[in-house]
Amino acid sequence: MKALAALLLAGKLGKFLTTGGTMLISVFAYAFVFGWWYAVGFVALIFAHEMGHFIAARKRGLKVGAPTFIPFVGAWIELKEQPMSAETEAFVGIAGPMLGTAAAFGCYLVALESGSRLLMALAYSGFVLNLFNLIPLTPLDGGRIVSVISPRIWFLGIPMLAGLFLWSPSPLLILIAIIAIPQVWAAFKNKSMKDSDYYRAAPSVRLRYTFQYLALTGVLAVMAFAVHEKLEVG
């Protein structure tokens, strides 16, 4: 029993070290570019986003690992078993931007009260980060959310990603494109993909996720613009 308890403790400790260790590495990396306090706040915002996914996955009974961070790439949670439907995938996918948006909005409200430009900058970063993740292209959260509406919406993500790359070239965008191409190609070849068992969903479910996705995208776009204006004036 003692040996078993030690193994369980080691497993929990390993998860803590993976998340805590990679968070610290990310803080150090961002601090070299943006300063310590911004780095801590930005990593905390990413953590909030990932915990949204984590909580939603656990709520749906999925086995999931703790968040792992990679500097200048972001973070992810490891799903140890895949969702059984596009609706579950969308449920887990949208939870991240929702909690991430709430965290960014919290920074915004405190910044308004305190006049802190640091918190306002963090709020802006949080809004932009979560808005970027809503591009309708897998592996981004947006691609996972719209999959329950129709996988063919992924086609809209291609020009968005290309336009973003032309505006601000980044190796991360190339990596996302490489990962996305096989699934987009599959959706192009299989025009009846949305009618398969995995993607099948009731019209009311598709309508609900359509509303949630558009509403969240709209809120993030408006808030990102508003905070950008405040930072420019300040």
N, C-alpha and C positions, 0 to 999 in steps of 0.2 A: 504493500500500500504506500509506503514511503517513497519507493522508487517511482510508482505511478504518479504520486503527487508532485514529485520533483520534475517528472517529464511534462506534466500539465503546466507547472509553473514556468518551466523553460520555454514551453510553447508560447505562453502569454507574454513572457519577457521578450521572446524573439520578435513577436508582433509589435510590442511597444518600441523595441530598439529599431525595427525597420521603419516604422512611422516617425518616431522621434528623431532617429538618426538622420534620415533623409530630409526631414524638415529642417534640422540644424544646418545640414550641408547647403540646402537651398537658401536659408537665411544668410549664411556666410557669402554665398555666391552673389545674391542680389545686393547685399550690403556693399560690396566692392564697387558696384555701379551706382546704386541709388541711396546709400546710407543705411545705417542700422535700423532706425525706427520705421522707415518705409519698408524695409525688407521684412521686419517682423510682422507688420500689418498686412503686407501683401500675401505672405505665406499663410497667415491666419485666414484671410479671405479665400484662398485656394482650399484650405482645410475645411472651411464651412461648406464650400461647394461640394467637395468630395464626401463629406459626412451626409449631405442630402442624398446622394446615391446610396451610401452605406445603409442609412436608416430605411430607405425605401426598399432596398434589396432584402434586408432582414424582415421587413414587414410582409413581403411576399414569400417568405420562407426560403429564400435563396441563400446558399452558403457563399459567404463573401469574405475576402481578406481585408485587412486594415489598409488605409491609404499609403501609397508609396510616392515619393516626390522625386522629380528630376529637374534640376535648375534650368530655367529658360525654356522648358518644355511644358511643365505643369505637374500634374499628378494623376493617379488613377487608382481605382480599387479593383482588386482581382476577383472576378466572379468565378467561383470554383465549380459552378454549374450554370449552364446557359438558360436564359428564360425560355419558357415553353410556348410563348406566344409574343407577337409583336406588341400587344397591349401591355404585357408585363414589361417588355423592353422599354416601351414609351413611358410607363409609370416610373421606372427607375431612372430613365434618362432625364425626365423633366424635373425630378426632385432636386438634382444638383443645382441647376440654374435658379430654381425657386429659392432654396436656402441661401445660395450665393448672393442673389439679388437682395434678400432680406438683410444679410450681413452688410452689403454695400450701402443699403438705405439707412441702416443704423449708423454707419460712419457719416453719412450725409447729414442726418438729423443732429448728431453731436457736433459736427463741424459748423452747422448753422448757429447753434447755441454758443459755441466756444470761440468761433472765428478761426479755428485751426486750419491752416492751409494744408498741413500734412494729412489730416483726416479727409479734407475735401479731395485731395489728390488720390487718396486711397479709395474713396467712394467712386471717383471717376474710373480708376483702374478696375474696380470691381464690376461696375456697370459694363465697361467695354469687354472685360474678360468673359462675362456671362453672355453678352450679346454675340461675341465671336463664336462661342460654343453653340449658339443656336443656328448657325449656318446649316441648312438642310442637307448635310452630307455626312455619311458615316466615315470615320469613327467619331465625329463630333456628336454632342448630345442632340443637336437639331436633327441629324440624320436618323437617330434612334427614335425620336419623338414622331417625326412625320412618317415613319415606316408603317405605323398603324393606320394612317390616313391613306397613303398610297406610296409604295416604294419609288414610283416614277417621279415623285417630287424631288428625289435626289438630283435629277437633271438640272434643277434650278440652282443647286449648290455649285455646279461646275463653273458657270460664269462669275458667280460671286467670289469663289476662291481665286479664279484667274485674275479678276479685277483687283482683289486685295493684294495679290502677288505683284501686279504691275505697279500698284501704289506704294507697297512696302515689301520688297523681296525678302524672303525668309526661308531658310532650309526647313523649318517646321511646316510651312505650307506645302513644300514639295513632298515631305514625308506623308502628310495627310492625303495629298493627291494620290500617291503611290498605294496607300492602303485603301482608298476609296474606289479606285478604278475597277477592280474585279467585281465589286458589288454593283456598281453603276452599269457595267457591261452586262451583268446577269439580268438586271432589271430591263435593260434595253432588248436583250434577246428573248426574254420570257415576258411577253406582254400580259399574261394572265397571272403573274406572280402574286398580285394582291388578292387573288381568289384562292390561293393555296391555304392549307389548314393553319399554317403559322401566321399568315397575314390576315386571315379572315376575322372580321369584327363587325359588330352591329353598327348600323348607321348612326345611332345615338352616341356610341363610343367614339366613332370617327369625328362626329360633330363636336363632342366635348374636347377632344384633344386639339382639334383645329382652333377652337375658341381659346383654349389655354395657351397654345403656342403663339397665336397672333397677338393675344393680349400681353403676354410676357415679352415678346419681341418689341411691341409698341412701347411698353413702359420703359424698357431698357434703352431703346433708341432715344426717347424723349429725355430721360434722366441723364444719359451720357452727353447729349447736346447741351442741356441746361447747366450741368456741372462744368463742362468745358467752357461755356460762356462765363461762368463765375470765376473760373481760374484765369481766364484771359483778362477780365476786367481787373481782378485783384493784382 
